[in-house]
Amino acid sequence: MTKIPMTVEGERRLKAELARLKSVERPAVIAAIAEARSHGDLSENADYDAAKERQGFIEGRIAEVEHKLAGAQVIDPATLDADGRVVFGATVEIEDADSGESRTWQIVGDDEADIKHRKISINSPIARALIGKSAGDVAEVAAPGGTRHYEIVAVRYA
């Protein structure tokens, strides 16, 4: 089984979603199916069809989340000691060599990536270019608009 890297926060969010799906969403859809069945003929019952479709989605998501949690390799960035190198879970401050614009990103798992919260996937081109580098190094990132150069300003494990 392939290990799925995720941070402690990512694991917590998936566990919370799983609990919500099992304790709130699943019972609600079961009740909706029972209600729709009470209306009679199932062959022309749109409520029943919609509830069954929703049930399929919920059960599929439960299976997906359980699979991810079973294969999770949980990494706590606060316990990392990578000698200042960029690794999974690290928070990296970079500066665009061309524009001088500064950005800070945390490198996280695919399910945790959220640009608004400055979290990028370990599989993104920029994260792949940064992995293994240290403060002062320059990373080249192949972007649609051409190659970009980013200097690593700081690496934190928080």
Short mmCIF file of the C-alpha atoms (twelve columns), coordinates in Angstrom:
data_MODEL
# 
_entry.id   MODEL 
# 
loop_
_atom_site.group_PDB 
_atom_site.id 
_atom_site.type_symbol 
_atom_site.label_atom_id 
_atom_site.label_alt_id 
_atom_site.label_comp_id 
_atom_site.label_asym_id 
_atom_site.label_seq_id 
_atom_site.Cartn_x 
_atom_site.Cartn_y 
_atom_site.Cartn_z 
_atom_site.pdbx_PDB_model_num 
ATOM 1   C CA . MET A 1   0.000   0.000  0.000   1 
ATOM 2   C CA . THR A 2   1.320   3.418  -0.918  1 
ATOM 3   C CA . LYS A 3   1.745   5.730  2.033   1 
ATOM 4   C CA . ILE A 4   -0.133  9.009  1.786   1 
ATOM 5   C CA . PRO A 5   1.801   11.841 3.464   1 
ATOM 6   C CA . MET A 6   -0.234  14.257 5.533   1 
ATOM 7   C CA . THR A 7   0.297   16.617 8.407   1 
ATOM 8   C CA . VAL A 8   -1.256  16.174 11.844  1 
ATOM 9   C CA . GLU A 9   -3.757  18.910 10.936  1 
ATOM 10  C CA . GLY A 10  -4.675  17.108 7.702   1 
ATOM 11  C CA . GLU A 11  -5.286  13.868 9.595   1 
ATOM 12  C CA . ARG A 12  -7.441  15.716 12.142  1 
ATOM 13  C CA . ARG A 13  -9.565  17.267 9.376   1 
ATOM 14  C CA . LEU A 14  -10.076 13.914 7.627   1 
ATOM 15  C CA . LYS A 15  -11.077 12.230 10.899  1 
ATOM 16  C CA . ALA A 16  -13.570 15.040 11.584  1 
ATOM 17  C CA . GLU A 17  -15.029 14.683 8.086   1 
ATOM 18  C CA . LEU A 18  -15.338 10.915 8.521   1 
ATOM 19  C CA . ALA A 19  -17.109 11.329 11.859  1 
ATOM 20  C CA . ARG A 20  -19.520 13.877 10.326  1 
ATOM 21  C CA . LEU A 21  -20.238 11.622 7.340   1 
ATOM 22  C CA . LYS A 22  -20.961 8.626  9.570   1 
ATOM 23  C CA . SER A 23  -22.888 10.349 12.362  1 
ATOM 24  C CA . VAL A 24  -24.747 13.118 10.500  1 
ATOM 25  C CA . GLU A 25  -24.813 12.635 6.727   1 
ATOM 26  C CA . ARG A 26  -25.397 8.862  6.625   1 
ATOM 27  C CA . PRO A 27  -28.360 8.863  9.081   1 
ATOM 28  C CA . ALA A 28  -29.897 11.879 7.317   1 
ATOM 29  C CA . VAL A 29  -29.829 10.182 3.920   1 
ATOM 30  C CA . ILE A 30  -31.217 6.942  5.386   1 
ATOM 31  C CA . ALA A 31  -34.110 8.951  6.824   1 
ATOM 32  C CA . ALA A 32  -34.630 10.666 3.452   1 
ATOM 33  C CA . ILE A 33  -34.770 7.281  1.690   1 
ATOM 34  C CA . ALA A 34  -37.296 5.984  4.229   1 
ATOM 35  C CA . GLU A 35  -39.436 9.101  3.774   1 
ATOM 36  C CA . ALA A 36  -39.320 8.791  -0.020  1 
ATOM 37  C CA . ARG A 37  -40.266 5.092  0.180   1 
ATOM 38  C CA . SER A 38  -43.324 5.978  2.219   1 
ATOM 39  C CA . HIS A 39  -44.631 8.003  -0.719  1 
ATOM 40  C CA . GLY A 40  -45.335 4.893  -2.745  1 
ATOM 41  C CA . ASP A 41  -44.243 3.942  -6.286  1 
ATOM 42  C CA . LEU A 42  -40.434 4.046  -6.385  1 
ATOM 43  C CA . SER A 43  -40.207 3.894  -10.191 1 
ATOM 44  C CA . GLU A 44  -41.404 7.497  -10.546 1 
ATOM 45  C CA . ASN A 45  -40.179 8.899  -7.243  1 
ATOM 46  C CA . ALA A 46  -37.606 11.664 -7.816  1 
ATOM 47  C CA . ASP A 47  -37.028 12.122 -4.079  1 
ATOM 48  C CA . TYR A 48  -36.106 8.452  -3.755  1 
ATOM 49  C CA . ASP A 49  -33.723 8.627  -6.728  1 
ATOM 50  C CA . ALA A 50  -32.044 11.758 -5.352  1 
ATOM 51  C CA . ALA A 51  -31.673 10.240 -1.882  1 
ATOM 52  C CA . LYS A 52  -30.194 7.024  -3.286  1 
ATOM 53  C CA . GLU A 53  -27.749 9.053  -5.383  1 
ATOM 54  C CA . ARG A 54  -26.744 11.070 -2.327  1 
ATOM 55  C CA . GLN A 55  -26.315 7.838  -0.355  1 
ATOM 56  C CA . GLY A 56  -23.954 6.509  -3.036  1 
ATOM 57  C CA . PHE A 57  -21.897 9.682  -2.871  1 
ATOM 58  C CA . ILE A 58  -21.685 9.576  0.942   1 
ATOM 59  C CA . GLU A 59  -20.735 5.899  1.045   1 
ATOM 60  C CA . GLY A 60  -18.095 6.479  -1.635  1 
ATOM 61  C CA . ARG A 61  -16.610 9.404  0.282   1 
ATOM 62  C CA . ILE A 62  -16.566 7.371  3.514   1 
ATOM 63  C CA . ALA A 63  -14.639 4.605  1.750   1 
ATOM 64  C CA . GLU A 64  -12.229 7.135  0.218   1 
ATOM 65  C CA . VAL A 65  -11.515 8.872  3.545   1 
ATOM 66  C CA . GLU A 66  -11.095 5.543  5.369   1 
ATOM 67  C CA . HIS A 67  -8.628  4.418  2.678   1 
ATOM 68  C CA . LYS A 68  -6.617  7.640  2.987   1 
ATOM 69  C CA . LEU A 69  -6.500  7.407  6.781   1 
ATOM 70  C CA . ALA A 70  -5.475  3.735  6.642   1 
ATOM 71  C CA . GLY A 71  -2.572  4.598  4.334   1 
ATOM 72  C CA . ALA A 72  -1.628  7.847  6.041   1 
ATOM 73  C CA . GLN A 73  1.934   8.644  6.953   1 
ATOM 74  C CA . VAL A 74  1.320   11.413 9.460   1 
ATOM 75  C CA . ILE A 75  4.164   13.883 9.772   1 
ATOM 76  C CA . ASP A 76  4.271   16.505 12.511  1 
ATOM 77  C CA . PRO A 77  6.254   19.484 11.161  1 
ATOM 78  C CA . ALA A 78  7.052   20.631 14.717  1 
ATOM 79  C CA . THR A 79  9.088   17.463 15.338  1 
ATOM 80  C CA . LEU A 80  11.119  17.653 12.131  1 
ATOM 81  C CA . ASP A 81  14.863  18.112 12.200  1 
ATOM 82  C CA . ALA A 82  15.919  18.391 8.577   1 
ATOM 83  C CA . ASP A 83  18.974  20.627 9.071   1 
ATOM 84  C CA . GLY A 84  17.284  23.603 7.416   1 
ATOM 85  C CA . ARG A 85  16.312  21.722 4.252   1 
ATOM 86  C CA . VAL A 86  12.877  21.950 2.680   1 
ATOM 87  C CA . VAL A 87  10.919  18.775 3.413   1 
ATOM 88  C CA . PHE A 88  7.276   17.740 3.621   1 
ATOM 89  C CA . GLY A 89  5.513   19.839 6.259   1 
ATOM 90  C CA . ALA A 90  8.064   22.654 6.186   1 
ATOM 91  C CA . THR A 91  6.990   26.277 5.863   1 
ATOM 92  C CA . VAL A 92  9.127   27.999 3.252   1 
ATOM 93  C CA . GLU A 93  9.559   31.708 2.626   1 
ATOM 94  C CA . ILE A 94  10.604  32.346 -0.969  1 
ATOM 95  C CA . GLU A 95  11.365  35.418 -3.036  1 
ATOM 96  C CA . ASP A 96  10.800  35.671 -6.767  1 
ATOM 97  C CA . ALA A 97  14.203  36.490 -8.261  1 
ATOM 98  C CA . ASP A 98  12.623  38.554 -11.054 1 
ATOM 99  C CA . SER A 99  9.943   40.570 -9.254  1 
ATOM 100 C CA . GLY A 100 11.271  40.485 -5.694  1 
ATOM 101 C CA . GLU A 101 7.821   39.392 -4.508  1 
ATOM 102 C CA . SER A 102 7.940   37.357 -1.306  1 
ATOM 103 C CA . ARG A 103 5.633   34.441 -0.492  1 
ATOM 104 C CA . THR A 104 5.361   31.888 2.274   1 
ATOM 105 C CA . TRP A 105 4.084   28.356 1.667   1 
ATOM 106 C CA . GLN A 106 3.680   25.229 3.740   1 
ATOM 107 C CA . ILE A 107 4.242   21.996 1.831   1 
ATOM 108 C CA . VAL A 108 1.410   19.577 2.625   1 
ATOM 109 C CA . GLY A 109 -0.395  16.526 1.222   1 
ATOM 110 C CA . ASP A 110 -2.694  16.663 -1.796  1 
ATOM 111 C CA . ASP A 111 -5.891  16.743 0.283   1 
ATOM 112 C CA . GLU A 112 -4.617  19.561 2.473   1 
ATOM 113 C CA . ALA A 113 -3.512  21.929 -0.278  1 
ATOM 114 C CA . ASP A 114 -5.292  25.285 -0.025  1 
ATOM 115 C CA . ILE A 115 -3.841  28.321 -1.779  1 
ATOM 116 C CA . LYS A 116 -5.926  30.726 0.337   1 
ATOM 117 C CA . HIS A 117 -4.274  29.368 3.475   1 
ATOM 118 C CA . ARG A 118 -0.811  29.284 1.857   1 
ATOM 119 C CA . LYS A 119 -0.588  25.494 1.685   1 
ATOM 120 C CA . ILE A 120 0.699   23.828 -1.475  1 
ATOM 121 C CA . SER A 121 0.677   20.169 -2.432  1 
ATOM 122 C CA . ILE A 122 3.882   18.152 -2.214  1 
ATOM 123 C CA . ASN A 123 3.146   17.202 -5.839  1 
ATOM 124 C CA . SER A 124 2.940   20.776 -7.143  1 
ATOM 125 C CA . PRO A 125 5.758   21.944 -9.440  1 
ATOM 126 C CA . ILE A 126 6.933   24.600 -6.980  1 
ATOM 127 C CA . ALA A 127 7.030   22.168 -4.026  1 
ATOM 128 C CA . ARG A 128 8.932   19.595 -6.088  1 
ATOM 129 C CA . ALA A 129 11.482  22.256 -7.015  1 
ATOM 130 C CA . LEU A 130 11.910  23.362 -3.384  1 
ATOM 131 C CA . ILE A 131 12.275  19.914 -1.758  1 
ATOM 132 C CA . GLY A 132 15.819  19.256 -0.555  1 
ATOM 133 C CA . LYS A 133 16.977  22.854 -0.872  1 
ATOM 134 C CA . SER A 134 18.043  25.136 1.993   1 
ATOM 135 C CA . ALA A 135 17.892  28.861 2.772   1 
ATOM 136 C CA . GLY A 136 19.997  30.767 0.240   1 
ATOM 137 C CA . ASP A 137 19.461  28.199 -2.547  1 
ATOM 138 C CA . VAL A 138 17.646  29.095 -5.750  1 
ATOM 139 C CA . ALA A 139 14.929  26.805 -7.100  1 
ATOM 140 C CA . GLU A 140 13.948  26.735 -10.764 1 
ATOM 141 C CA . VAL A 141 10.267  26.132 -11.406 1 
ATOM 142 C CA . ALA A 142 8.931   25.304 -14.860 1 
ATOM 143 C CA . ALA A 143 5.770   27.399 -15.120 1 
ATOM 144 C CA . PRO A 144 3.360   27.856 -18.045 1 
ATOM 145 C CA . GLY A 145 4.767   31.368 -18.585 1 
ATOM 146 C CA . GLY A 146 8.366   30.130 -18.565 1 
ATOM 147 C CA . THR A 147 10.951  29.171 -15.990 1 
ATOM 148 C CA . ARG A 148 10.725  31.059 -12.695 1 
ATOM 149 C CA . HIS A 149 13.548  31.393 -10.177 1 
ATOM 150 C CA . TYR A 150 12.826  31.537 -6.451  1 
ATOM 151 C CA . GLU A 151 15.366  32.151 -3.722  1 
ATOM 152 C CA . ILE A 152 14.669  30.364 -0.478  1 
ATOM 153 C CA . VAL A 153 14.748  33.002 2.266   1 
ATOM 154 C CA . ALA A 154 13.820  30.865 5.283   1 
ATOM 155 C CA . VAL A 155 12.715  27.352 6.192   1 
ATOM 156 C CA . ARG A 156 10.666  26.706 9.345   1 
ATOM 157 C CA . TYR A 157 9.216   23.574 10.872  1 
ATOM 158 C CA . ALA A 158 6.113   24.649 12.796  1 
# 
